Amino acid sequence: MDAKNFGCCIRPLFQFLLVVLILRFTASFPVSEIHYHEFDVQETPVKRLCRTHNIVTVNGQFPGPTLAVRNGDTVVIKVTNRARYNVTLHWHGIRQMRTPWADGPEYVTQCPIRPGATYTYRFTIEDQEGTLWWHAHSRWLRATVYGAIVIFPKFGSSYPFPKPNLEVPIILGEWWNRNIIDVMRQALFTGAAPNVSDAYTINGQPGDLYRCSSKATTKISVKSGETILLRVINAALNQQLFFSIANHKLTVVEADANYHKPFTTRVIMVAPGQTTNVLLTADQPPARYYMAASAYATAQNAPFDNTTTTAILEYQNAQSGSSSRPVLPQLPTFNDTATVTAFTSQFRSILPTNVKVPTQIDENLFFTVGLGLINCTPGPRCQGPNNTRFAASMNNVSFVLPRRTSLQQAAYQNIPGIFTTDFPPVPPVKFDYTGNVSRALWQPTSGTKLYKLKFGSNVQIVLQDTAIVTTEDHPIHLHGYHFFVVGQGFGNFNPQTDTSKFNLVDPPVRNTIDVPVGGWAVIRFVADNPGVWLFHCHIDSHLTWGLAMSFLVENGEGMLQSIEPPPPDLPIC
């Protein structure tokens, strides 16, 4: 064979081998994946506290399925509503870049999925890792409709801490012995506070300290010397919760799907909506130890569920005689704000080198958050304090959801009469927010008011608790974004003295901030995600009373060019 013919023959062979090598190389570094799921929302009989009654679940599971994905993956979830109530699902903490139609809050980014109907949520995880969660965002169905979202690093990447031997979601919740929609309807009819829960739960189980609950208590089996990553989620409807494990230290490494500089503590406080990842080393004598959660409650003279839920951390090499009752951790008292402050003050973010805290502020907003009372004619519908009805507001505006269409669709299609864009950037009246508040300020106005943010603007929001009715800590959640918490404190925010204390170097990054009782918190973010985004208290009774507002973020060309078009199966009101 001459050289010319040899070259003709060898070239295809070389090209073939090159393709094989490329395929093998790329196969070792898989690209992002698409995860397909089907969620059936349905009623399921569940027994807790000696009683069986129907609750709304996903795929018959309580808690619902865990979504395990990687940073960069796409998720497609077909939701079929086989229950008797309207429903939506919210993917709490997912930024939903350009896909606000998948965010989920009822009448904000979509109309509800009616009984018998389906809707498919599609979104991509972009530059997020850690623990988030999903839950119903329609009335109070999230009392039982929720599950974990675990976002692993991309292939080839790793945690900024040693890889644990075991990873376990720990979902804290509340349980009512009644239909939760009936609990909500009673509270709305009377105007009074809702009945408190009958139990707290860990992964759906109340634990040993409640009647008829010992056999099903959640158990986690570990080996001596192992390191366990606990992904703690507070899915409770209305209650902040302390969490601790007897005789064990917890090392906080992440919160709200953002890595933080590790610090060690005996107890953590997780507000509704928040997640906290902690590392635990099984370094104690082999035995059985309780992990437990109980209420952190700050509203004065307000009833709350003063019980304790437990699960069991069980060493595999524990002696056979260790079947006696496990050791119980010492949890703080329900009103121990000092412990909460000491805990939250330790959060410091691990910020990527390309992430900077905004320093030049374009929108400087000041929002009061708190309760109120609506005057009404005495009767069965006025059972709040002194024949009133409970209300809640931001900047004295009690938020009212539309019913004819969603806010997102109204903005996208320029439908008039659904909302206004005159939400006040500061309180209409300046007063001593945490002091003695004039009764003339106790009754808010009602409205569906949005605030427009220019795309790309740097935003600062001061969140100020008020003493109207009572001071109370409020977990405030911003949809579509995470934000820097640059400062927190007690009393009235003072821009002259408090601004100089801001942490602009390594502030914690959250999607839900628990505003201190009788205090304030300051958050900053860049308005880089177009859409209509709900900003609200994650205590569902407060949201129902109106403690919410919405931001409208659009680029210079308007909403139509800012986001992907609505999917064809988008529910219609």
Disulfide bonds with the S-S distance in Angstrom:
Cys50-Cys212 1.83
Cys111-Cys573 1.84
Cys376-Cys382 2.10
